Amino acid sequence: MVCDAIISKMRDELLSQAVSVMRDQLDRKRISLEGQLPAMSEEGGEKEKDAFLLSQIVKEHENIERRFSEYIDQAHVGKDSLQRIDELQKFLLELRQIVMLNDYSKACESWMADAEKELKEEAPDVLLAKTIKKDTRLRGEILKHVLKDKSIIEGGVFSDDERSIMENALSVSREL
């Protein structure tokens, strides 16, 4: 149960961060919306809209990166174009962050399923370590990211006990 809660918090926080970065890019007019969004219910409308936009960005990110990279490569050097190139490069970094955070969040879903299969293990750090081993690179990367992310630390998303479990799990996973 403890591991399930930790992984669930990671998933939710990473998704929340992806949406936050996306909204920031919308506010800065680096991403614009065109066309009609699907019809959505009033009560869940904002979350549904965010989920839809996020899925579209993730689906199209490779095309966006390719087009913008080509534009940057072909841009003529001048004061205006250098400013525009700088803005595009910032946007591409933010786009990559949105996609990374979304991918991390999605990876937590299968991680939760794996944790639920390990109910025999009573020590939460060992259970977490065992499930990290099923995709060491990605899950270890996610855990390191969550442990170092300033907004997660400052926001107190995880208790000291949960952070300790997560840190121990990283150490134990290296030994397994």
C-alpha positions as CSV (number, residue, x, y, z in Angstrom):
1,M,0.0,0.0,0.0
2,V,2.8,2.4,0.8
3,C,4.5,1.8,-2.5
4,D,1.3,2.1,-4.4
5,A,0.7,5.5,-2.7
6,I,4.2,6.7,-3.5
7,I,4.0,5.7,-7.2
8,S,0.5,7.1,-7.5
9,K,1.7,10.5,-6.1
10,M,4.6,10.4,-8.5
11,R,2.3,9.8,-11.4
12,D,-0.1,12.5,-10.4
13,E,2.6,15.1,-9.7
14,L,4.5,14.4,-12.9
15,L,1.2,14.7,-14.9
16,S,0.4,17.9,-13.0
17,Q,3.8,19.3,-13.9
18,A,3.4,18.4,-17.6
19,V,0.1,20.2,-17.6
20,S,1.5,23.2,-15.8
21,V,4.4,23.6,-18.3
22,M,1.9,23.2,-21.2
23,R,-0.4,25.9,-19.7
24,D,2.6,28.2,-19.3
25,Q,3.5,27.8,-22.9
26,L,-0.1,28.5,-23.9
27,D,0.0,31.7,-21.7
28,R,3.2,32.8,-23.3
29,K,1.6,32.2,-26.8
30,R,4.3,29.7,-27.7
31,I,1.6,27.2,-28.3
32,S,-1.6,28.2,-29.9
33,L,-4.9,26.4,-30.2
34,E,-6.6,26.2,-33.5
35,G,-9.8,24.4,-34.5
36,Q,-12.5,23.0,-32.2
37,L,-11.9,21.0,-29.1
38,P,-14.1,17.9,-28.6
39,A,-17.3,18.6,-26.6
40,M,-16.6,18.2,-22.9
41,S,-18.7,18.1,-19.8
42,E,-18.9,21.2,-17.6
43,E,-17.5,19.6,-14.4
44,G,-14.5,17.9,-15.9
45,G,-14.0,20.2,-18.8
46,E,-10.7,21.8,-17.7
47,K,-9.1,18.4,-17.0
48,E,-10.5,16.9,-20.1
49,K,-9.3,19.8,-22.2
50,D,-5.8,19.6,-20.6
51,A,-5.7,15.8,-21.2
52,F,-6.7,16.3,-24.8
53,L,-4.2,19.1,-25.5
54,L,-1.4,17.2,-23.7
55,S,-2.1,14.1,-25.8
56,Q,-2.0,16.2,-29.0
57,I,1.3,17.8,-28.0
58,V,2.8,14.4,-27.2
59,K,1.5,12.9,-30.5
60,E,2.9,15.8,-32.6
61,H,6.0,16.7,-30.7
62,E,8.4,15.0,-33.1
63,N,6.9,16.8,-36.1
64,I,7.0,20.1,-34.2
65,E,10.7,19.6,-33.2
66,R,11.6,18.7,-36.8
67,R,9.9,21.8,-38.3
68,F,11.3,24.2,-35.7
69,S,14.8,22.7,-36.0
70,E,14.7,23.1,-39.7
71,Y,13.6,26.7,-39.3
72,I,16.4,27.4,-36.8
73,D,19.0,25.9,-39.2
74,Q,17.7,28.0,-42.1
75,A,17.2,31.3,-40.3
76,H,19.3,34.2,-41.4
77,V,21.5,35.7,-38.8
78,G,20.2,39.1,-37.7
79,K,19.0,40.6,-34.4
80,D,15.4,39.8,-35.0
81,S,16.0,36.3,-36.1
82,L,18.4,35.6,-33.2
83,Q,15.7,36.6,-30.8
84,R,13.2,34.4,-32.6
85,I,15.7,31.5,-32.6
86,D,16.3,32.0,-28.9
87,E,12.5,31.8,-28.3
88,L,12.1,28.7,-30.4
89,Q,14.9,27.0,-28.6
90,K,13.3,27.8,-25.3
91,F,10.0,26.4,-26.6
92,L,11.7,23.2,-27.8
93,L,13.2,22.7,-24.3
94,E,9.8,23.2,-22.7
95,L,8.2,20.9,-25.3
96,R,10.8,18.2,-24.4
97,Q,10.0,18.7,-20.8
98,I,6.3,18.3,-21.3
99,V,6.8,15.1,-23.2
100,M,9.3,13.7,-20.7
101,L,7.0,14.5,-17.7
102,N,4.1,12.9,-19.6
103,D,6.1,9.8,-20.4
104,Y,7.2,9.5,-16.8
105,S,3.6,9.8,-15.6
106,K,2.5,7.1,-18.0
107,A,5.4,4.8,-16.9
108,C,4.1,5.1,-13.3
109,E,0.9,3.4,-14.4
110,S,2.7,0.1,-15.3
111,W,4.9,0.6,-12.3
112,M,1.9,0.6,-10.1
113,A,0.6,-2.6,-11.7
114,D,4.0,-4.3,-11.0
115,A,4.0,-3.1,-7.4
116,E,0.5,-4.6,-6.9
117,K,1.9,-8.0,-8.0
118,E,4.7,-7.9,-5.3
119,L,2.4,-7.9,-2.3
120,K,4.4,-10.7,-0.6
121,E,7.2,-8.2,0.1
122,E,6.5,-6.3,3.3
123,A,9.4,-3.8,3.3
124,P,8.3,-0.9,1.1
125,D,11.8,0.1,0.0
126,V,12.6,-3.5,-1.1
127,L,9.2,-3.8,-2.9
128,L,9.9,-0.5,-4.7
129,A,13.5,-1.6,-5.5
130,K,12.2,-4.9,-7.0
131,T,9.8,-3.1,-9.2
132,I,12.4,-0.6,-10.3
133,K,14.4,-3.6,-11.6
134,K,11.7,-4.4,-14.1
135,D,12.7,-1.2,-16.0
136,T,15.8,0.0,-14.2
137,R,16.7,2.8,-16.6
138,L,13.4,4.5,-16.8
139,R,12.1,3.9,-13.3
140,G,15.4,4.8,-11.7
141,E,15.4,8.0,-13.8
142,I,11.9,8.8,-12.6
143,L,12.7,8.2,-9.0
144,K,15.9,10.3,-9.2
145,H,14.0,13.1,-11.0
146,V,11.2,13.1,-8.3
147,L,13.8,13.1,-5.5
148,K,15.7,16.1,-6.9
149,D,12.8,18.2,-8.3
150,K,12.7,21.4,-6.4
151,S,9.0,22.0,-6.8
152,I,8.2,18.6,-5.5
153,I,10.6,19.0,-2.5
154,E,9.4,22.5,-1.7
155,G,5.7,21.5,-2.2
156,G,6.1,18.8,0.4
157,V,4.5,16.2,-2.0
158,F,6.3,13.4,-0.2
159,S,6.7,13.0,3.5
160,D,10.2,12.4,5.0
161,D,9.3,8.8,5.5
162,E,8.3,8.4,1.8
163,R,11.4,10.2,0.6
164,S,13.5,7.9,2.8
165,I,11.8,4.8,1.3
166,M,12.4,6.2,-2.2
167,E,16.1,6.9,-1.5
168,N,16.6,3.4,0.1
169,A,14.8,1.8,-2.9
170,L,17.3,3.4,-5.2
171,S,20.2,2.0,-3.2
172,V,18.6,-1.5,-2.8
173,S,17.8,-1.7,-6.5
174,R,21.5,-1.3,-7.3
175,E,22.3,-4.3,-5.1
176,L,19.6,-6.6,-6.5
